[in-house]
Amino acid sequence: MSRSLVLGGARSGKSAHAERLAQASGKEVIYVATSRAGDAEMAARIAHHLERRPAHWKTVEEELALAAVLREYCAPQRLVLVDCLTLWLSNLMFCDGRAWPEVGEVALPERFHQERAALLDLLDAGPAGDIVFVSNEVGMGIVPWGAVSRCFADEAGRLNQAVAARVDHAVFVAAGLPLVLKGSAC
């Protein structure tokens, strides 16, 4: 069993790197897509990812219940590729349709806390099979303007740290080049 985290910025090559890891594993690949096509631009991004993936990979779309999907699909003969944690995080932040303040404290939905805890508990339990997580590193720029943007950046950083502490390998990808942060080159 191997668990990996592939981090990077937008268009850094992190998804392509994770897909190469999955292909090289020689295992059956389950691709867990956490995105939703809310507009034409996101639909185009999803289409780009679909074109790049081998046709024999099974795609499972799940916007919120990531731990449940991992419990269902993780198995010794499989590699589960989750792309991506930051889209999943934003889905959880906005899952209850509330209006968000421009300033002040942001109260996250209860489902956010439940699903995040479920994922980390699952990783602590050591699911059978290999998992590769893809996530955006969003904390390397200026502090975002607005309470919701700051909350998202903070929560993404906290999630990346928590997942990185629980995986065997962590890689940061920039300009398509992987830099090993933890474990061996994955």
Backbone as a chain_set.jsonl record, in Angstrom:
{"seq": "MSRSLVLGGARSGKSAHAERLAQASGKEVIYVATSRAGDAEMAARIAHHLERRPAHWKTVEEELALAAVLREYCAPQRLVLVDCLTLWLSNLMFCDGRAWPEVGEVALPERFHQERAALLDLLDAGPAGDIVFVSNEVGMGIVPWGAVSRCFADEAGRLNQAVAARVDHAVFVAAGLPLVLKGSAC", "coords": {"N": [[0.838, -1.169, 0.0], [0.592, 2.157, -0.894], [0.63, 5.599, -0.364], [0.232, 8.748, -1.776], [0.874, 12.267, -2.245], [0.421, 14.795, -4.522], [1.358, 17.929, -5.146], [0.888, 21.275, -6.401], [0.828, 24.325, -8.339], [-1.684, 26.058, -10.325], [-1.944, 24.661, -13.508], [0.566, 23.49, -13.331], [1.417, 20.969, -13.909], [0.8, 18.992, -12.198], [-1.432, 17.198, -12.197], [-0.945, 15.712, -14.53], [1.46, 14.513, -13.776], [0.577, 12.929, -11.615], [-1.127, 11.232, -13.01], [0.74, 9.875, -14.598], [2.056, 8.454, -12.588], [-0.015, 6.768, -11.773], [-0.458, 5.29, -14.132], [2.027, 4.014, -14.38], [1.927, 2.284, -12.249], [0.795, -0.117, -12.94], [-1.52, -1.161, -12.022], [-5.108, -1.605, -11.746], [-6.879, 1.349, -12.367], [-8.742, 3.676, -10.623], [-10.286, 6.615, -11.136], [-11.006, 9.335, -9.292], [-13.001, 11.969, -9.628], [-13.423, 15.156, -8.461], [-14.538, 17.482, -9.267], [-17.028, 19.829, -10.44], [-18.968, 20.719, -13.232], [-19.656, 23.709, -13.397], [-19.703, 25.851, -15.097], [-18.903, 26.942, -18.485], [-16.124, 27.179, -18.783], [-15.107, 25.517, -16.748], [-16.181, 23.111, -17.585], [-14.708, 22.763, -19.925], [-12.161, 22.385, -18.842], [-12.554, 19.957, -17.499], [-13.132, 18.301, -19.696], [-10.64, 18.368, -20.979], [-9.042, 16.967, -19.125], [-10.323, 14.462, -19.263], [-9.771, 13.673, -21.924], [-7.052, 13.184, -21.786], [-6.747, 10.991, -20.168], [-6.371, 7.388, -20.004], [-8.688, 5.299, -21.729], [-9.567, 2.982, -20.478], [-9.523, 3.43, -17.762], [-11.513, 3.66, -14.903], [-13.867, 6.126, -14.129], [-15.007, 7.855, -11.346], [-17.288, 10.063, -10.179], [-17.384, 12.323, -7.594], [-18.391, 14.772, -5.483], [-18.485, 15.42, -2.765], [-18.554, 13.263, -0.733], [-15.924, 11.976, -0.213], [-14.366, 10.212, 1.444], [-16.1, 8.037, 1.712], [-16.204, 7.084, -0.922], [-13.53, 6.329, -1.257], [-13.39, 4.283, 0.66], [-15.059, 2.459, -0.601], [-13.733, 1.873, -3.061], [-10.951, 1.462, -2.712], [-8.524, -1.015, -2.906], [-6.266, -3.833, -2.788], [-5.398, -4.483, -5.422], [-5.739, -2.191, -6.849], [-5.219, 1.258, -7.826], [-6.182, 4.293, -6.609], [-6.867, 7.379, -7.853], [-7.18, 10.619, -6.868], [-8.47, 13.564, -7.927], [-9.393, 16.729, -7.591], [-8.063, 17.548, -4.337], [-8.414, 20.233, -3.543], [-10.54, 21.213, -5.085], [-12.525, 19.553, -4.078], [-12.518, 20.474, -1.446], [-13.465, 23.126, -1.821], [-16.007, 22.514, -2.792], [-17.134, 21.426, -0.487], [-17.051, 23.642, 1.213], [-19.005, 25.271, 0.101], [-21.317, 23.78, 0.125], [-23.811, 24.048, 1.337], [-25.144, 26.194, 0.288], [-25.243, 28.735, 1.43], [-25.075, 32.332, 1.984], [-22.075, 34.147, 1.857], [-19.953, 36.037, 4.044], [-18.309, 39.159, 3.253], [-16.449, 40.256, 4.841], [-15.038, 39.513, 8.069], [-15.552, 36.695, 10.316], [-15.712, 33.414, 8.963], [-18.055, 30.926, 9.01], [-17.853, 27.575, 8.679], [-19.702, 25.008, 6.943], [-21.315, 22.287, 8.698], [-21.1, 19.84, 7.395], [-18.709, 20.118, 6.029], [-16.758, 19.874, 8.083], [-17.349, 17.261, 8.945], [-16.867, 15.631, 6.647], [-14.171, 16.201, 6.097], [-12.946, 15.261, 8.432], [-13.665, 12.562, 8.201], [-12.185, 11.779, 5.951], [-9.518, 12.111, 6.877], [-9.551, 10.339, 9.061], [-9.928, 7.932, 7.696], [-7.497, 7.794, 6.283], [-5.78, 7.562, 8.463], [-6.488, 5.025, 9.315], [-5.455, 3.45, 7.333], [-6.215, 2.548, 4.468], [-6.718, -0.255, 2.229], [-4.754, -0.753, -0.67], [-3.415, 1.463, -3.217], [-3.212, 5.029, -3.154], [-3.356, 8.119, -4.802], [-3.266, 11.453, -4.28], [-4.181, 14.577, -5.632], [-3.5, 17.999, -5.308], [-3.927, 21.538, -5.029], [-1.427, 23.926, -4.375], [-1.989, 26.673, -2.734], [-1.032, 28.68, -1.16], [1.21, 30.282, -1.718], [1.276, 32.815, -2.644], [0.17, 36.232, -2.473], [-1.71, 37.286, 0.419], [-5.075, 36.466, 0.18], [-7.779, 38.653, -0.851], [-10.617, 39.367, 0.973], [-12.876, 37.609, 3.101], [-13.846, 34.976, 2.557], [-12.116, 34.012, 0.574], [-9.684, 34.079, 1.966], [-10.29, 32.243, 3.983], [-10.617, 29.914, 2.438], [-7.97, 29.604, 1.396], [-6.578, 29.242, 3.806], [-7.814, 26.885, 4.808], [-7.228, 25.087, 2.738], [-4.447, 24.983, 2.94], [-4.231, 23.881, 5.528], [-5.485, 21.39, 5.107], [-3.774, 20.248, 3.153], [-1.43, 20.024, 4.681], [-2.292, 18.209, 6.663], [-2.941, 15.92, 5.14], [-0.454, 15.442, 3.921], [1.038, 14.707, 6.16], [0.087, 12.188, 6.561], [0.619, 10.592, 4.387], [2.833, 8.501, 2.383], [4.515, 9.471, 0.448], [5.312, 12.654, -0.893], [5.107, 15.125, -3.336], [6.098, 18.089, -4.943], [5.09, 19.857, -7.739], [6.35, 21.87, -10.248], [6.35, 23.736, -13.19], [6.083, 21.378, -14.571], [7.968, 19.746, -13.442], [8.864, 17.441, -10.974], [9.44, 17.807, -7.496], [10.711, 16.159, -4.831], [9.252, 16.023, -1.707], [8.745, 14.419, 0.46], [9.499, 11.116, 1.44], [10.39, 8.713, -1.124], [11.077, 9.349, -4.621], [8.104, 9.658, -6.326]], "CA": [[0.0, 0.0, 0.0], [1.342, 3.399, -0.987], [-0.216, 6.794, -0.432], [1.037, 9.864, -2.27], [0.266, 13.582, -2.437], [1.075, 15.565, -5.575], [0.977, 19.328, -4.994], [1.412, 22.224, -7.38], [-0.049, 25.437, -8.677], [-2.515, 25.883, -11.514], [-1.218, 24.312, -14.741], [1.953, 23.159, -12.992], [1.723, 19.618, -14.352], [0.567, 18.06, -11.088], [-2.354, 16.13, -12.604], [-0.238, 14.852, -15.491], [2.413, 13.713, -12.996], [-0.197, 11.918, -10.883], [-1.6, 10.258, -13.999], [1.889, 9.022, -14.957], [2.245, 7.528, -11.457], [-1.083, 5.767, -11.842], [-0.189, 4.434, -15.288], [3.222, 3.216, -14.099], [1.672, 1.311, -11.181], [0.375, -1.391, -13.503], [-2.743, -1.597, -11.356], [-6.373, -1.043, -12.182], [-6.956, 2.718, -11.88], [-10.029, 4.34, -10.399], [-10.055, 8.061, -11.13], [-12.068, 10.018, -8.564], [-13.082, 13.364, -10.046], [-14.173, 15.904, -7.456], [-15.008, 18.751, -9.824], [-18.355, 19.938, -11.04], [-18.933, 21.629, -14.382], [-20.594, 24.781, -13.113], [-19.724, 26.809, -16.2], [-18.251, 26.444, -19.706], [-14.682, 27.084, -18.569], [-14.834, 24.309, -15.967], [-16.505, 21.981, -18.47], [-13.56, 22.596, -20.825], [-11.075, 21.787, -18.04], [-12.911, 18.548, -17.287], [-12.957, 17.625, -20.993], [-9.191, 18.232, -21.186], [-8.586, 15.857, -18.274], [-10.878, 13.217, -19.807], [-9.043, 13.334, -23.147], [-5.7, 12.769, -21.444], [-6.763, 9.728, -19.427], [-6.654, 6.167, -20.757], [-10.12, 4.976, -21.787], [-9.903, 1.851, -19.602], [-9.632, 3.85, -16.367], [-12.88, 3.934, -14.458], [-14.031, 7.431, -13.5], [-16.055, 7.993, -10.346], [-17.47, 11.474, -9.848], [-17.9, 12.551, -6.238], [-18.092, 16.139, -5.078], [-18.49, 15.635, -1.318], [-18.324, 12.094, 0.126], [-14.672, 11.378, -0.683], [-13.971, 9.065, 2.27], [-16.984, 6.913, 1.364], [-15.749, 6.554, -2.217], [-12.264, 5.63, -1.028], [-13.708, 3.013, 1.337], [-15.663, 1.556, -1.584], [-12.896, 1.496, -4.206], [-9.582, 1.078, -2.385], [-8.293, -2.468, -2.845], [-4.849, -4.098, -3.081], [-5.094, -4.555, -6.856], [-6.114, -0.913, -7.465], [-4.717, 2.564, -7.45], [-7.233, 5.302, -6.684], [-6.325, 8.708, -8.097], [-8.159, 11.646, -6.488], [-8.114, 14.846, -8.533], [-8.343, 17.115, -6.68], [-8.5, 17.864, -2.979], [-8.848, 21.627, -3.363], [-11.9, 21.324, -5.618], [-13.366, 18.896, -3.074], [-12.606, 21.406, -0.324], [-14.367, 24.229, -2.161], [-17.366, 21.953, -2.833], [-17.601, 21.313, 0.898], [-17.263, 24.981, 1.769], [-20.206, 25.88, -0.465], [-22.313, 22.725, -0.048], [-25.131, 24.347, 1.9], [-25.759, 27.294, -0.436], [-25.377, 29.956, 2.239], [-24.407, 33.557, 1.569], [-20.821, 34.279, 2.597], [-19.609, 37.433, 4.351], [-17.117, 39.702, 2.605], [-15.503, 40.509, 5.929], [-15.388, 38.833, 9.312], [-15.323, 35.262, 10.453], [-16.48, 32.521, 8.095], [-18.459, 29.683, 9.68], [-17.925, 26.505, 7.685], [-20.823, 24.084, 7.15], [-21.027, 21.084, 9.487], [-20.675, 18.77, 6.475], [-17.281, 20.355, 5.774], [-16.005, 19.279, 9.193], [-17.599, 15.811, 8.95], [-16.194, 14.974, 5.516], [-12.725, 16.348, 6.278], [-12.571, 14.313, 9.49], [-13.82, 11.207, 7.668], [-11.035, 11.502, 5.084], [-8.306, 11.944, 7.686], [-9.716, 9.084, 9.811], [-9.685, 6.839, 6.747], [-6.055, 7.717, 6.05], [-5.171, 7.033, 9.69], [-6.79, 3.593, 9.394], [-4.66, 2.749, 6.33], [-7.026, 1.778, 3.517], [-6.004, -1.178, 1.349], [-4.564, -0.244, -2.016], [-2.654, 2.695, -3.406], [-3.971, 6.26, -3.386], [-2.608, 9.314, -5.18], [-4.06, 12.669, -4.153], [-3.698, 15.789, -6.294], [-4.008, 19.174, -4.611], [-3.294, 22.812, -5.363], [-0.736, 24.7, -3.352], [-2.528, 28.017, -2.957], [-0.528, 29.596, -0.15], [2.527, 30.83, -2.025], [1.135, 34.169, -3.172], [-0.257, 37.231, -1.505], [-2.887, 36.923, 1.201], [-6.246, 36.82, -0.628], [-8.686, 39.71, -0.423], [-11.943, 38.87, 1.294], [-12.92, 36.581, 4.143], [-14.043, 33.631, 2.005], [-10.869, 33.624, -0.094], [-8.692, 33.79, 3.014], [-10.705, 30.994, 4.62], [-10.28, 28.828, 1.521], [-6.512, 29.425, 1.384], [-6.202, 28.668, 5.104], [-8.284, 25.496, 4.901], [-6.453, 24.286, 1.775], [-3.14, 24.758, 3.554], [-4.391, 22.93, 6.641], [-5.768, 20.068, 4.547], [-2.544, 19.73, 2.538], [-0.529, 19.61, 5.76], [-2.831, 17.016, 7.318], [-2.789, 14.789, 4.226], [0.985, 15.193, 3.774], [1.502, 14.005, 7.362], [-0.455, 10.826, 6.569], [1.002, 9.845, 3.186], [4.205, 8.008, 2.337], [5.27, 10.267, -0.517], [4.751, 13.953, -1.266], [5.869, 15.741, -4.416], [5.652, 19.392, -5.413], [5.355, 19.96, -9.173], [6.404, 23.219, -10.821], [6.795, 23.7, -14.584], [6.111, 19.985, -14.979], [9.089, 19.049, -12.809], [8.556, 17.06, -9.594], [10.42, 17.967, -6.433], [10.312, 15.282, -3.744], [9.158, 16.647, -0.4], [8.667, 13.38, 1.491], [9.625, 9.767, 0.887], [11.164, 8.596, -2.354], [10.415, 9.902, -5.816], [6.911, 8.893, -6.688]], "C": [[0.894, 1.246, 0.0], [0.361, 4.552, -1.109], [0.676, 7.982, -0.782], [0.195, 11.122, -2.383], [1.09, 14.316, -3.478], [0.504, 16.978, -5.514], [1.535, 20.163, -6.135], [0.413, 23.327, -7.6], [-0.885, 25.1, -9.897], [-1.611, 25.662, -12.731], [0.262, 24.019, -14.506], [2.39, 21.816, -13.542], [1.448, 18.575, -13.286], [-0.358, 16.92, -11.478], [-1.683, 15.17, -13.576], [0.771, 13.966, -14.769], [1.689, 12.598, -12.244], [-0.706, 10.835, -11.833], [-0.473, 9.338, -14.46], [2.177, 8.017, -13.844], [1.222, 6.405, -11.512], [-0.819, 4.781, -12.974], [0.973, 3.496, -14.999], [2.986, 2.148, -13.045], [1.335, -0.071, -11.725], [-0.905, -1.928, -12.898], [-3.976, -1.042, -12.069], [-6.472, 0.353, -11.567], [-8.41, 3.166, -11.793], [-9.719, 5.817, -10.248], [-11.244, 8.727, -10.45], [-11.995, 11.502, -8.902], [-13.973, 14.112, -9.061], [-14.789, 17.188, -8.008], [-16.445, 18.653, -10.301], [-18.251, 20.966, -12.158], [-19.978, 22.72, -14.191], [-20.693, 25.827, -14.204], [-18.926, 26.228, -17.374], [-16.747, 26.279, -19.523], [-14.327, 25.824, -17.794], [-15.153, 23.067, -16.788], [-15.353, 21.718, -19.422], [-12.378, 21.981, -20.088], [-11.328, 20.288, -17.823], [-12.701, 17.752, -18.57], [-11.477, 17.396, -21.289], [-8.637, 17.059, -20.374], [-9.079, 14.516, -18.816], [-10.124, 12.754, -21.044], [-7.678, 12.741, -22.848], [-5.65, 11.387, -20.787], [-6.98, 8.532, -20.345], [-8.133, 5.792, -20.643], [-10.505, 3.863, -20.813], [-9.933, 2.223, -18.117], [-11.09, 4.122, -16.045], [-12.899, 5.289, -13.764], [-15.228, 7.391, -12.563], [-16.132, 9.477, -9.998], [-18.078, 11.595, -8.453], [-17.438, 13.914, -5.758], [-17.907, 16.302, -3.576], [-18.015, 14.442, -0.49], [-17.074, 11.319, -0.298], [-14.267, 10.155, 0.131], [-14.822, 7.838, 1.944], [-16.563, 6.273, 0.047], [-14.435, 5.795, -2.053], [-12.487, 4.296, -0.319], [-14.249, 1.994, 0.339], [-14.656, 1.029, -2.596], [-11.467, 1.11, -3.869], [-9.489, -0.431, -2.217], [-6.842, -2.719, -3.246], [-4.485, -4.087, -4.569], [-5.342, -3.232, -7.585], [-5.253, 0.247, -6.982], [-5.874, 3.536, -7.642], [-6.555, 6.664, -6.783], [-7.419, 9.735, -7.823], [-7.69, 12.989, -7.028], [-9.331, 15.756, -8.479], [-8.923, 17.519, -5.329], [-8.995, 19.295, -2.828], [-10.216, 21.88, -3.985], [-12.891, 20.7, -4.646], [-13.596, 19.83, -1.881], [-13.564, 22.554, -0.631], [-15.803, 23.741, -2.286], [-17.948, 21.863, -1.432], [-17.882, 22.674, 1.521], [-18.6, 25.563, 1.33], [-21.372, 24.897, -0.591], [-23.71, 23.084, 0.464], [-25.791, 25.584, 1.293], [-25.91, 28.595, 0.328], [-24.702, 31.149, 1.571], [-23.174, 33.741, 2.461], [-20.508, 35.746, 2.867], [-18.368, 37.875, 3.583], [-16.028, 39.982, 3.633], [-15.96, 39.715, 7.148], [-15.137, 37.343, 9.255], [-16.255, 34.468, 9.55], [-16.789, 31.251, 8.883], [-18.656, 28.617, 8.605], [-19.097, 25.574, 7.978], [-20.396, 22.857, 7.964], [-20.534, 19.95, 8.588], [-19.197, 18.904, 6.128], [-16.445, 19.629, 6.83], [-16.148, 17.759, 9.205], [-16.807, 15.106, 7.858], [-14.673, 15.067, 5.627], [-12.236, 15.353, 7.328], [-12.655, 12.878, 8.989], [-12.643, 10.838, 6.768], [-9.78, 11.249, 5.912], [-8.38, 10.678, 8.542], [-9.44, 7.88, 8.919], [-8.194, 6.679, 6.489], [-5.324, 7.182, 7.276], [-5.364, 5.524, 9.802], [-6.01, 2.789, 8.359], [-5.483, 1.914, 5.381], [-6.169, 0.879, 2.639], [-5.883, -0.556, -0.028], [-3.834, 1.08, -2.029], [-3.594, 3.867, -3.663], [-2.987, 7.352, -3.784], [-3.579, 10.484, -5.118], [-3.382, 13.783, -4.937], [-4.308, 16.968, -5.546], [-3.248, 20.414, -5.061], [-2.587, 23.38, -4.146], [-1.141, 26.145, -3.6], [-1.922, 29.063, -2.037], [0.801, 30.247, -0.463], [2.473, 32.258, -2.57], [0.766, 35.134, -2.071], [-1.47, 36.715, -0.727], [-4.122, 37.376, 0.417], [-7.081, 37.928, -0.003], [-10.039, 39.079, -0.134], [-11.898, 37.673, 2.224], [-13.025, 35.17, 3.575], [-12.766, 33.14, 1.337], [-9.78, 33.291, 0.913], [-9.019, 32.477, 3.71], [-10.333, 29.798, 3.738], [-8.774, 28.558, 1.518], [-6.035, 28.788, 2.685], [-6.583, 27.199, 5.19], [-7.553, 24.584, 3.916], [-5.07, 23.987, 2.342], [-3.206, 23.763, 4.696], [-4.641, 21.511, 6.134], [-4.513, 19.461, 3.926], [-1.559, 19.26, 3.599], [-0.996, 18.305, 6.401], [-2.674, 15.778, 6.43], [-1.309, 14.446, 4.077], [1.545, 14.434, 4.975], [1.103, 12.534, 7.347], [-0.064, 9.998, 5.346], [2.459, 9.428, 3.27], [5.106, 8.889, 1.48], [4.547, 11.586, -0.765], [5.699, 14.59, -2.273], [5.253, 17.097, -4.722], [6.045, 19.499, -6.877], [5.302, 21.425, -9.583], [6.98, 23.094, -12.222], [6.945, 22.26, -15.082], [7.202, 19.149, -14.338], [8.762, 18.723, -11.359], [9.746, 17.273, -8.653], [9.942, 17.149, -5.249], [10.379, 16.037, -2.416], [9.226, 15.621, 0.732], [8.757, 12.014, 0.827], [10.511, 9.76, -0.353], [10.4, 9.232, -3.503], [9.228, 9.033, -6.168], [6.437, 9.342, -8.05]], "O": [[1.827, 1.361, 0.796], [-0.611, 4.484, -1.861], [1.724, 8.196, -0.174], [-1.018, 11.067, -2.587], [2.306, 14.448, -3.34], [-0.675, 17.199, -5.791], [2.533, 19.798, -6.757], [-0.713, 23.272, -7.107], [-0.805, 23.996, -10.436], [-0.642, 26.39, -12.942], [1.102, 24.268, -15.371], [3.586, 21.539, -13.637], [1.814, 17.41, -13.44], [-0.092, 15.772, -11.12], [-1.836, 13.954, -13.46], [0.922, 12.793, -15.112], [2.141, 11.453, -12.241], [-0.71, 9.654, -11.488], [-0.7, 8.15, -14.688], [2.505, 6.862, -14.119], [1.556, 5.236, -11.321], [-0.945, 3.571, -12.789], [0.915, 2.314, -15.336], [3.763, 1.198, -12.949], [1.56, -1.079, -11.055], [-1.331, -3.035, -13.226], [-3.882, -0.127, -12.887], [-6.183, 0.53, -10.383], [-9.185, 3.051, -12.742], [-8.984, 6.222, -9.347], [-12.361, 8.689, -10.967], [-11.057, 12.199, -8.515], [-15.13, 13.749, -8.853], [-15.487, 17.901, -7.286], [-16.991, 17.574, -10.528], [-17.533, 21.959, -12.039], [-21.065, 22.651, -14.765], [-21.648, 26.603, -14.242], [-18.345, 25.149, -17.261], [-16.159, 25.336, -20.054], [-13.363, 25.136, -18.131], [-14.445, 22.065, -16.683], [-15.046, 20.559, -19.705], [-11.668, 21.145, -20.646], [-10.419, 19.468, -17.952], [-12.152, 16.651, -18.535], [-11.105, 16.339, -21.798], [-7.854, 16.258, -20.885], [-8.33, 13.54, -18.826], [-9.864, 11.561, -21.196], [-7.201, 11.881, -23.589], [-4.629, 10.701, -20.846], [-7.686, 8.636, -21.348], [-8.746, 5.95, -19.587], [-11.651, 3.805, -20.369], [-10.333, 1.401, -17.293], [-11.807, 4.743, -16.83], [-12.054, 5.571, -12.915], [-16.316, 6.954, -12.936], [-15.142, 10.071, -9.572], [-19.142, 11.044, -8.172], [-16.24, 14.173, -5.642], [-17.233, 17.238, -3.146], [-17.152, 14.602, 0.373], [-17.157, 10.155, -0.691], [-13.86, 9.149, -0.449], [-14.307, 6.72, 1.905], [-16.568, 5.048, -0.078], [-14.253, 4.733, -2.648], [-11.851, 3.297, -0.654], [-13.934, 0.807, 0.423], [-14.711, -0.146, -2.959], [-10.814, 0.469, -4.693], [-10.268, -1.041, -1.485], [-6.249, -1.913, -3.963], [-3.368, -3.713, -4.926], [-5.175, -3.156, -8.802], [-4.658, 0.219, -5.905], [-6.475, 3.59, -8.715], [-5.774, 7.05, -5.913], [-8.464, 9.722, -8.473], [-6.637, 13.491, -6.634], [-10.248, 15.564, -9.278], [-10.116, 17.794, -5.203], [-9.917, 19.542, -2.052], [-10.984, 22.688, -3.461], [-13.97, 21.246, -4.415], [-14.712, 19.957, -1.378], [-14.386, 22.914, 0.211], [-16.731, 24.467, -1.927], [-19.116, 22.186, -1.214], [-18.845, 22.832, 2.271], [-19.255, 26.268, 2.098], [-22.316, 25.156, -1.337], [-24.692, 22.468, 0.049], [-26.871, 25.985, 1.726], [-26.651, 29.477, -0.107], [-23.856, 30.981, 0.693], [-23.233, 33.515, 3.67], [-20.766, 36.603, 2.021], [-17.484, 37.067, 3.296], [-14.837, 39.946, 3.322], [-17.116, 39.302, 7.242], [-14.59, 36.81, 8.289], [-17.429, 34.803, 9.393], [-15.877, 30.58, 9.366], [-19.517, 28.746, 7.735], [-19.448, 25.371, 9.14], [-19.236, 22.448, 7.912], [-19.65, 19.187, 8.978], [-18.51, 17.898, 5.951], [-15.537, 18.867, 6.5], [-15.174, 17.047, 9.448], [-16.151, 14.097, 8.116], [-13.966, 14.118, 5.289], [-11.224, 14.681, 7.128], [-11.797, 12.059, 9.32], [-12.157, 9.708, 6.817], [-9.061, 10.279, 5.671], [-7.364, 10.008, 8.727], [-8.794, 6.922, 9.342], [-7.68, 5.56, 6.475], [-4.357, 6.432, 7.145], [-4.497, 4.824, 10.326], [-5.906, 1.569, 8.486], [-5.461, 0.686, 5.469], [-5.023, 1.211, 2.337], [-6.813, 0.098, -0.5], [-3.658, 1.73, -0.998], [-4.634, 3.718, -4.305], [-1.922, 7.494, -3.183], [-4.591, 10.502, -5.818], [-2.159, 13.917, -4.911], [-5.487, 16.944, -5.192], [-2.075, 20.341, -5.427], [-3.096, 23.316, -3.027], [-0.689, 26.767, -4.561], [-2.277, 30.237, -2.135], [1.47, 30.728, 0.452], [3.503, 32.837, -2.915], [1.017, 34.887, -0.892], [-2.166, 35.807, -1.182], [-4.211, 38.541, 0.029], [-7.087, 38.113, 1.214], [-10.544, 38.315, -0.957], [-11.001, 36.834, 2.142], [-12.358, 34.259, 4.065], [-12.375, 31.986, 1.511], [-9.036, 32.328, 0.731], [-8.121, 31.685, 3.995], [-9.804, 28.799, 4.224], [-8.351, 27.407, 1.625], [-5.186, 27.897, 2.668], [-5.774, 26.364, 5.597], [-7.288, 23.424, 4.233], [-4.58, 22.863, 2.235], [-2.339, 22.898, 4.822], [-4.084, 20.548, 6.662], [-4.219, 18.287, 4.149], [-0.923, 18.218, 3.44], [-0.193, 17.406, 6.652], [-2.313, 14.707, 6.918], [-0.947, 13.269, 4.105], [2.438, 13.601, 4.816], [1.712, 11.72, 8.041], [-0.388, 8.812, 5.281], [3.22, 9.922, 4.103], [6.299, 9.034, 1.749], [3.319, 11.627, -0.838], [6.917, 14.597, -2.094], [4.031, 17.237, -4.757], [7.201, 19.261, -7.228], [4.332, 22.127, -9.3], [7.99, 22.418, -12.421], [7.812, 21.959, -15.901], [7.347, 17.968, -14.655], [8.419, 19.619, -10.588], [10.891, 16.96, -8.982], [8.867, 17.419, -4.712], [11.408, 16.607, -2.053], [9.707, 15.92, 1.825], [8.159, 11.785, -0.224], [11.281, 10.691, -0.59], [9.234, 9.602, -3.37], [9.348, 7.814, -6.29], [5.44, 8.829, -8.557]]}, "num_chains": 1, "name": "protein.A"}
